[in-house]
Amino acid sequence: PSNGGEEPRIVNLQFNQTGSNSGEVDFSFDAVTPVHMQGNINDEKIQAVLAHALITEQNPWVRLRSVNMLASQADQLTPPDPKVKSALLSALRSDDNPAVRREALRVLKSYPFDNQIREAYLYVLVHDKNPGLRIDAINSLDSARVQTRDAGPDLLEVLKEKMRSDNNNYVRIRAKAVLEEATHQ
């Protein structure tokens, strides 16, 4: 990483004490230095910056670009970095932009299925307002169920509930179909 010799920008200046006749001042600020990075997606530093941006950046476009970069190289992330996985799981559960959540789900599909991913998919299925994401979550859980030959009681309960109460007709139909497949194995 390099900052190209640029001076840091001073932001968030805060005065800690007011009006001193002695000429002394007391304040704090953040010094922000622009940094340029270029490298391979497998570089831990690159992954760490993208994961950090995915979670902390205010601009949804930057969060989406970060997750898109991770998505475009997901099959090359060897092995998946735990910080990146954690950022993806967090974005899937809580990002306010549905496009960011969808991309996070798409990247997580390329990761080895485990309990953390399972819990995140169940969370999306139960809580996400976007019916497309709930459908993706059902389909991902169904694929994992077929691969592991294990539906688990928590999945069956959520499917039963979604079959009865989801406000999207297709989600209800898909939940019913997966539930029927899972119980007739």
C-alpha positions as CSV (number, residue, x, y, z in Angstrom):
1,P,0.0,0.0,0.0
2,S,1.2,3.5,-0.7
3,N,-0.3,6.9,-0.2
4,G,1.5,8.5,-3.1
5,G,3.0,11.2,-0.8
6,E,-0.3,12.9,-0.2
7,E,-0.8,14.8,3.0
8,P,-3.4,13.4,5.4
9,R,-6.8,15.1,5.5
10,I,-8.0,16.3,8.8
11,V,-11.5,15.4,9.7
12,N,-13.7,15.3,12.8
13,L,-12.0,18.1,14.5
14,Q,-13.2,18.4,18.1
15,F,-12.2,20.9,20.7
16,N,-11.7,19.3,24.1
17,Q,-11.6,22.6,26.2
18,T,-13.0,25.9,25.5
19,G,-11.5,29.4,25.7
20,S,-8.2,29.4,27.4
21,N,-6.5,32.8,27.9
22,S,-3.0,31.2,28.0
23,G,-3.0,30.5,24.3
24,E,-3.1,26.8,24.9
25,V,-5.5,24.8,22.7
26,D,-6.8,21.2,23.2
27,F,-8.4,19.4,20.3
28,S,-8.4,16.0,18.6
29,F,-9.0,15.0,15.0
30,D,-8.8,12.1,12.6
31,A,-6.0,12.2,10.1
32,V,-7.2,10.4,6.9
33,T,-4.5,9.3,4.5
34,P,-5.5,8.1,1.0
35,V,-4.0,4.7,0.3
36,H,-3.7,3.0,-3.1
37,M,-3.6,-0.9,-3.1
38,Q,-3.2,-3.2,-6.0
39,G,-2.8,-6.9,-5.8
40,N,-4.2,-10.4,-6.1
41,I,-7.5,-11.3,-4.4
42,N,-5.7,-14.0,-2.5
43,D,-3.6,-11.4,-0.8
44,E,-4.8,-11.3,2.9
45,K,-4.4,-7.5,3.0
46,I,-6.6,-7.1,-0.1
47,Q,-9.2,-9.4,1.4
48,A,-9.1,-7.6,4.7
49,V,-9.7,-4.2,3.1
50,L,-12.6,-5.6,1.0
51,A,-14.1,-7.3,4.0
52,H,-13.8,-4.2,6.1
53,A,-15.4,-2.1,3.4
54,L,-18.2,-4.6,3.1
55,I,-19.1,-4.1,6.8
56,T,-18.2,-0.5,7.6
57,E,-18.6,1.6,4.4
58,Q,-21.6,3.9,4.4
59,N,-21.9,4.0,0.6
60,P,-23.9,1.0,-0.6
61,W,-22.2,1.1,-4.0
62,V,-18.8,0.6,-2.4
63,R,-20.2,-2.3,-0.3
64,L,-21.6,-3.8,-3.5
65,R,-18.3,-3.4,-5.4
66,S,-16.4,-4.9,-2.5
67,V,-18.7,-8.0,-2.4
68,N,-18.6,-8.2,-6.2
69,M,-14.8,-8.3,-6.2
70,L,-14.9,-11.1,-3.6
71,A,-17.6,-12.9,-5.7
72,S,-15.7,-12.7,-8.9
73,Q,-12.8,-14.5,-7.4
74,A,-14.7,-16.6,-4.8
75,D,-13.5,-19.9,-6.3
76,Q,-9.9,-18.7,-6.2
77,L,-10.0,-17.8,-2.5
78,T,-7.9,-20.6,-1.1
79,P,-8.8,-21.3,1.6
80,P,-11.7,-18.9,2.3
81,D,-10.4,-16.3,4.8
82,P,-12.4,-16.4,8.1
83,K,-12.5,-12.6,8.2
84,V,-14.0,-12.5,4.7
85,K,-16.5,-15.2,5.6
86,S,-17.5,-13.3,8.7
87,A,-18.0,-10.1,6.7
88,L,-20.1,-12.0,4.1
89,L,-22.2,-13.5,6.9
90,S,-22.7,-10.2,8.5
91,A,-23.6,-8.5,5.2
92,L,-26.1,-11.2,4.4
93,R,-27.9,-10.8,7.7
94,S,-27.8,-7.1,8.2
95,D,-26.9,-5.0,5.1
96,D,-29.7,-2.6,4.3
97,N,-29.1,-3.0,0.5
98,P,-30.7,-6.1,-1.0
99,A,-28.2,-6.2,-3.8
100,V,-25.3,-6.5,-1.3
101,R,-27.2,-9.2,0.6
102,R,-27.8,-11.1,-2.6
103,E,-24.1,-11.0,-3.6
104,A,-23.0,-12.0,-0.2
105,L,-25.4,-15.1,-0.4
106,R,-24.0,-15.9,-3.9
107,V,-20.4,-15.8,-2.6
108,L,-21.3,-17.9,0.4
109,K,-22.7,-20.6,-1.9
110,S,-19.1,-21.2,-3.1
111,Y,-17.9,-21.8,0.5
112,P,-17.9,-25.2,2.1
113,F,-21.4,-25.5,3.7
114,D,-21.2,-25.4,7.5
115,N,-23.4,-24.5,10.5
116,Q,-22.6,-20.7,10.3
117,I,-23.7,-20.6,6.7
118,R,-26.8,-22.7,7.5
119,E,-27.8,-20.4,10.3
120,A,-27.3,-17.4,8.0
121,Y,-29.5,-18.9,5.3
122,L,-32.2,-19.8,7.9
123,Y,-32.0,-16.2,9.2
124,V,-32.6,-14.8,5.7
125,L,-35.5,-17.2,5.1
126,V,-37.2,-16.1,8.4
127,H,-36.3,-12.4,8.5
128,D,-35.4,-11.0,5.1
129,K,-38.1,-8.7,3.5
130,N,-36.9,-9.5,0.0
131,P,-38.8,-12.6,-1.4
132,G,-36.0,-13.2,-4.0
133,L,-33.5,-13.6,-1.2
134,R,-35.8,-15.9,0.8
135,I,-36.2,-18.0,-2.3
136,D,-32.4,-18.1,-2.8
137,A,-32.0,-19.1,0.9
138,I,-34.6,-22.0,0.4
139,N,-32.8,-23.2,-2.7
140,S,-29.4,-23.0,-1.0
141,L,-30.7,-24.9,2.1
142,D,-32.3,-27.4,-0.2
143,S,-29.0,-28.0,-2.1
144,A,-27.1,-28.4,1.2
145,R,-29.9,-30.8,2.4
146,V,-29.5,-33.0,-0.6
147,Q,-25.7,-33.0,-0.4
148,T,-25.6,-33.7,3.4
149,R,-28.7,-35.9,3.4
150,D,-29.7,-34.0,6.5
151,A,-32.6,-31.5,6.7
152,G,-32.4,-31.0,10.5
153,P,-35.5,-30.2,12.6
154,D,-34.8,-26.4,12.6
155,L,-35.0,-26.3,8.8
156,L,-38.2,-28.4,8.7
157,E,-39.9,-26.1,11.3
158,V,-38.9,-23.0,9.3
159,L,-40.2,-24.5,6.1
160,K,-43.5,-25.4,7.8
161,E,-43.9,-21.8,9.0
162,K,-42.9,-20.3,5.6
163,M,-45.3,-22.7,3.8
164,R,-48.2,-21.3,5.9
165,S,-47.4,-17.7,6.5
166,D,-45.0,-16.2,4.0
167,N,-46.5,-13.2,2.2
168,N,-45.0,-14.4,-1.1
169,N,-46.8,-17.1,-2.9
170,Y,-43.7,-18.6,-4.6
171,V,-41.9,-18.7,-1.3
172,R,-44.8,-20.7,0.2
173,I,-44.9,-23.1,-2.8
174,R,-41.1,-23.6,-2.7
175,A,-41.1,-24.1,1.1
176,K,-43.8,-26.8,0.7
177,A,-42.0,-28.6,-2.1
178,V,-38.7,-28.7,-0.2
179,L,-40.5,-29.8,3.0
180,E,-42.2,-32.6,1.1
181,E,-38.9,-33.7,-0.5
182,A,-37.1,-33.6,2.9
183,T,-39.8,-35.6,4.7
184,H,-40.1,-38.3,2.0
185,Q,-36.4,-39.1,1.8
